[in-house]
Structures are given as structure tokens and as C-alpha cells.
Amino acid sequence: MSRIKALSHLRTKAATPNLNPTHRRNGKLQACEPCRKAKLRCDHVMPVCGRCARLRKAPRCVYHPAPMTRGRAASVSASASASAFLPPRTGQPAELVQWDRQRSLSPRARSHLSPPPAPYGFLGVTSYSAVLAEHEKDDADDGLTVPGGYVVDAARVAKGVSILRLLRDVPKLDQFVSRWFNLCAGVVIVEPVVKHFMLNLWRVHGDVLQRQDQAELEKLSKFMWRNTAAAVSFDGSVTPTEWLDLWTGENLRFEAAGVIFVVVAMLCLNLQEWDPIFVDDCGEQIDRRLLATQMTKAADDCIAICRTLNAINDAYLWMLYECTVVTINLRGEDSGAAWRQMGEVVSSVTAFGLHQKIEVDDQTPLFLAECRKLVFICVYSRDKCISTMMGRPPRLSRRYCVMQLPLDVAGEELFATDFDLSKAFLDLDERGWNRKEELRRSTYARIWLDISKVREDILELSLGTSMERFAEQVQHVTVEAARSWNSLPLFVREDPTSVGHRPLHAIYLILIRLEYLHNDFLLQRALIKRTGAESGRLVDIARRMLSLVLSLADKRDFYLDFQTDFSYVLSSQGLPSAGLIAIELLKQEQLFGIAQTSLPRSEIIQDLSVFVSHLGAVKPVDGSYQSCHHGRRILKRILDRLLS
């Protein structure tokens, strides 16, 4: 069997194909349209023949029910013709072109008009098409530039209408967005992006959204389906404003709506119920939790539409990642929903190719390259956090990734029309950190990447099966962790409890130091579990971690608008350290003179009591409530035994 036939055989076998059952008048099997027109031999495989699969023309591989005749199907309307079976013009989705035609055909013929979409996203050097693609770079391919075969039926139009109904008061949503970016710099979505989306959405479609007329909303829904199905085309010379215009206004897409929804949901989950922003124009109270749920559901619907259309792009990744963060805040990082959604985020990031080298070139402008680096770091690092929380192997390994640090530049500057790269470089030191000693979003991302690379090594030691040279490997990771800490700029390594720090600045410093201590904690735990080493150093690390968690709790008034983050710290870093200290103190009481460590009983009991009280303050609506509530019950039982 030749290589070409072998590739075709493997591909069709994996898709459980069958042969086209339709015969021509001469008794031979009918060929697909590309093979018939090119007068080449077709293997008649459905849904995609081997030749079309090899040439990556799957969207065009259709079997015309009557290729040589003009039957009744062609006379349904004056405009209906054989063009119904040809690819639509660039920018015109096949699902809208084929909608009227498909209703007039039999079910058997209609199935031939819905070919599978083209291969999804990035294909690497081991993919089925890599060898052939290297020899066919100059092969002209006039295939579809947008996914085909999808029908925008009444149900899909209705889903779009339900999304649009939540956008009827864009000015109010703008208040929520402004409040969010007054609190923080955002996660991966920056303020200029959302503001531009909303401004042009209201400018072009504000009247329709205000009137909420059913027919107008249905028309706008179809318009958004059409835009979302089309690929976003630009080159390296595009300006930030021009690029943002591709998603909103006259080009409105579901990704832009989803970005707005997810930012509003993030704010709702972090503010208190009594915040004045949750009062409408009529003086009525807005249910914070209900609004967060509605916004999250709408963002999920936008994600589902993009998933249906195989629309994988930058805005989709932003929306998907931040929606995952919302899910973690709503249901907890140890929930099944968070685990499954994080899996989709990792799959989408690699399908988009962000694990490969990201460069500024004739297809990628600088601002977008920097955004992509930041998104990849967030996904890579969040993957290690959720794997640690669940005690499961990480999904994204740096062995297959190019790890790139973003410029330590504020995201707002990147999207500014007058952004000057040479001036930005003057504000950075020789190692790429900003000279203003500001803890920016990019600063934290650079730190988080180093922490996560060490965390990946620790997870491999903790969860892996190899015991070969284990102590030596632990020592290597310990040295690497120390190198990572010492490489940080001095303003990041300052004592967060010292006088003179701004409250929020001190909180960020505490969180960074906690992450580094958590790495040491996990590493020592792995060493003790595997080799039976003494626990003295582990207990010392745990006490330092608990002390920092309690210092964070002392600043809770400044942390008021980020209660979900505080609850996360209590569960992810506070519980392991407090639990270990409590157990060690209990051992010391029960095994007097035998225990490996000597702990100050009174001080430890006081610290544990304060920590338990903070666990009790976590509300049932918080995503970390279950883990905090469970840990609180166990710690209370241990304290009762210590005090009895």
C-alpha cells in the first residue's frame, strides 16, 4: 500500500466511514464534486474522500445529488442554482447560504451538504498532514475560509436573542466594567478592550438593544452568527484600534459579548451584597449572586456558539479563561466543573498554538504577541494550581512549550495608539523588570511563571512513579526554587509586614511569598513521604505560611472587595499548613519526649484558633466554602483534644 493510500486508509478508518451508495447511470459509484470536476479518481469515501482529506479540502468534499442535471431543487427560487453546493464567498458563512436550499432537499441529499469542518486549530510536525503539507506549500487551495455545514435554525437564533436581551442596558454594564478596572488591572482582559467593545456595540446597535423588538433582535442574532463564523483576518501592521474594531460595532461577534459578560461576573463575585452598585435606577436591590449566575450563563452560551462554529481566536481564549476563573470562584477549585473547564482551556490554548514560540512578524503585531504570552502564562500557571489542589497530574507540560516572559509593561499601554516600544524599553531594567517598582499584571505573570515551572517539577516528584535518585532530584529542585526567588527584583522580595507598604502592595507581596513557601512545603512533603526524612524543616515552613495567612487576614478590610481570593488562600495554603501544625502539636502532646519537633503550645493554639475563626467566616455561597468548612471541623476536633 502506498503512503498516500495508507494515510487515507488510517484517516477514514478512524472516522468509521462508509462508501457513497449512490451510483451513476453507468453503474459506477458517484464521485465527489472536487474529484468529478478535476476528472480524477475518487475513492467514494464518506464523509470526506481520501484525496480531499489529503489536500485539506474537506469542506468542499460534497456529493451532489444530481451533478449533471437541473432538477426541481434548482428551481425552488429564482436565485437557487448549483451554487448552493459550492463554497460561499469569503466572509459569507456556509450555514446561512445553505439554509433555504437544505430545507428543499430530501434528508439523504441534505446529509451530503453538511461536510465535517476543517481540522481544528494548530497542527504540529507529527500531524497526519505534516509530511504532505511540506510538499504542497505552493498548491493553490481556494477552499473555504469560514467553517461550513452549519444551519442557523430557530433554536440557534433564539439563543442569540437571549444573549442580546442581557445587553439591553449597556450603560449600566459599563458601570460594572469601570468598577472592576478601578479595583484591579484585570486578569487577561484589559480595560481598553472591554471599553472599546462596549462603546462601539452601543454606538451601532444601541437603538435595537433598547427597543428589544423580537424581529430586530432575531436579525441581529443572525448577523452575529454570520460574523462569528467568519475568520478574523488581519496582519502585523494592524493597530490596536483597528484590531478591536474587528470584534464589535459593524463586525459584532459573540466573543465580544462574552468578554463583557465575564468581566461583569468577575466583579459580582468579588463585591459585597450591600455595595451601592447593586442598586438599579429605580432604587431596587439587584441580587448580586443571581446577576453573577446570569452573566456566567450568558458567557457560557457565547462559548458554546464559538465552539459550535470552531471559532478559536484570541478573544475566545480570553473569554474561556476568565469564565474558568469565574467557575472556580463560584464552585471551588476542587470542583468537577472547574477541572473539566480547565481541560478545555488547555486544549484550546494548544489548538491555537500558543505553546509554540510567539513572535512579532508580518502576521502578528506587538500588542497581540504580548497578550498571547500573558494568556499562555496564566493558563500554564493555573493548570499547576488546580493540579496541586486536586492532587492530579498537570495537563500542560513545559517540555512541549516555549516559555516566554512578557514585557513588564502595563496592558493599557500596549493598546494605546501612541505606544512607543523604544520608550517602553527605557522603563525596563536589564532583566526586563519595570524600573518604577510597580506590581503590574505583567510583573505578577513573570513571577507566576517562575513559580509554576518549579511547581511542575514538584508535582512530578510528588505524583510520579519513579524513585530513581529521588533525594538528588529534590535537591536539584530546591536549588532551582532558591535561584528563582533570588532572581526576583528587590522590591518584590521586601518584607511584606514591614511598615511603609501600601495595603494592597503588602497583600500582593504576601501572596507572592506564600506561593514560594508553598513550593517548599510541597517539596518537603514529597521528600518525607518517599524517603522518611525528618519533619523539622517542613514544620518550620508551615509555621511561616500560617503566619503570612494570618497577616493577610489582619488586612482583610483592604481585601474587602476580593473575598473570593482570600477564601482561596485560606483553603489552598492556609489549610495544609494549619493542618500539619495541628497534627504535629497533637503528636507532641501524645508522644512527649519522642516527637521530632518542639512547638510552643500556647502560641500555636492561639494561631490555630484565630485561623479556625476565619474559616468559619467563609460564606456558603463562596466557591471555597466546602473545603474551608471541612477543614474547620477537623481543626476544631484537634483543638478540642488539645484543650481537654
C-alpha positions, 0 to 999 in steps of 0.5 A: 500500500502506498503512503498516500493510500495508507494515510487515507486508509488510517484517516477514514478508518478512524472516522468509521466511514462508509462508501457513497451508495449512490451510483451513476447511470453507468453503474459506477459509484458517484464521485465527489464534486472536487474529484468529478470536476478535476476528472480524477479518481475518487475513492467514494469515501464518506464523509470526506474522500481520501484525496480531499482529506489529503489536500485539506479540502474537506469542506468542499468534499460534497456529493451532489445529488444530481451533478449533471442535471437541473432538477426541481431543487434548482428551481425552488427560487429564482436565485437557487442554482448549483451554487448552493453546493459550492463554497460561499464567498469569503466572509459569507458563512456556509450555514446561512447560504445553505439554509433555504436550499437544505430545507428543499432537499430530501434528508439523504441529499441534505446529509451530503451538504453538511461536510465535517469542518476543517481540522481544528486549530494548530497542527504540529510536525507529527500531524497526519498532514505534516509530511504532505503539507511540506510538499504542497506549500505552493498548491493553490487551495481556494477552499473555504475560509469560514467553517461550513455545514452549519444551519442557523435554525430557530433554536440557534437564533433564539439563543442569540436573542437571549444573549442580546436581551442581557445587553439591553442596558449597556450603560449600566454594564459599563458601570460594572466594567469601570468598577472592576478596572478601578479595583484591579488591572484585570486578569487577561482582559484589559480595560481598553478592550472591554471599553472599546467593545462596549462603546462601539456595540452601543454606538451601532446597535444601541437603538435595537438593544433598547427597543428589544423588538423580537424581529430586530433582535432575531436579525441581529442574532443572525448577523452575529452568527454570520460574523462569528463564523467568519475568520478574523483576518488581519496582519502585523501592521494592524493597530490596536484600534483597528484590531478591536474594531474587528470584534464589535460595532459593524463586525459584532461577534459573540466573543465580544459579548462574552468578554463583557459578560465575564468581566461583569461576573468577575466583579459580582463575585468579588463585591459585597451584597450591600455595595451601592452598585447593586442598586438599579435606577429605580432604587431596587436591590439587584441580587448580586449572586443571581446577576453573577449566575446570569452573566456566567450563563450568558458567557457560557452560551457565547462559548458554546456558539464559538465552539459550535462554529470552531471559532478559536481566536484570541478573544475566545481564549480570553473569554474561556479563561476568565469564565474558568476563573469565574467557575472556580470562584463560584464552585471551588477549585476542587470542583468537577466543573472547574477541572473539566473547564480547565481541560478545555482551556488547555486544549484550546490554548494548544489548538491555537498554538500558543505553546509554540514560540510567539513572535512579532512578524508580518502576521502578528503585531506587538500588542497581540504577541504580548497578550498571547504570552500573558494568556499562555502564562496564566493558563500554564500557571493555573493548570499547576494550581488546580493540579496541586489542589486536586492532587492530579497530574498537570495537563500542560507540560513545559517540555512541549512549550516555549516559555516566554516572559512578557514585557513588564509593561502595563496592558493599557499601554500596549493598546494605546495608539501612541505606544512607543516600544523604544520608550517602553524599553527605557522603563525596563531594567536589564532583566526586563523588570519595570524600573518604577517598582510597580506590581503590574499584571505583567510583573505578577505573570513573570513571577507566576511563571517562575513559580509554576515551572518549579511547581511542575517539577514538584508535582512530578516528584510528588505524583510520579512513579519513579524513585530513581535518585529521588533525594538528588532530584529534590535537591536539584529542585530546591536549588532551582526554587532558591535561584528563582526567588533570588532572581526576583527584583528587590522590591518584590522580595521586601518584607511584606509586614514591614511598615511603609507598604501600601495595603494592597502592595503588602497583600500582593507581596504576601501572596507572592511569598506564600506561593514560594513557601508553598513550593517548599512545603510541597517539596518537603512533603514529597521528600518525607513521604518517599524517603522518611526524612525528618519533619523539622524543616517542613514544620518550620515552613508551615509555621511561616505560611500560617503566619503570612495567612494570618497577616493577610487576614489582619488586612482583610478590610483592604481585601474587602472587595476580593473575598473570593481570593482570600477564601482561596488562600485560606483553603489552598495554603492556609489549610495544609499548613494549619493542618500539619501544625495541628497534627504535629502539636497533637503528636507532641502532646501524645508522644512527649519526649519522642516527637521530632519537633518542639512547638510552643503550645500556647502560641500555636493554639492561639494561631490555630484558633484565630485561623479556625475563626476565619474559616468559619467566616467563609460564606456558603455561597463562596466557591471555597466554602466546602473545603474551608468548612471541612477543614474547620471541623477537623481543626476544631476536633484537634483543638478540642483534644488539645484543650481537654 
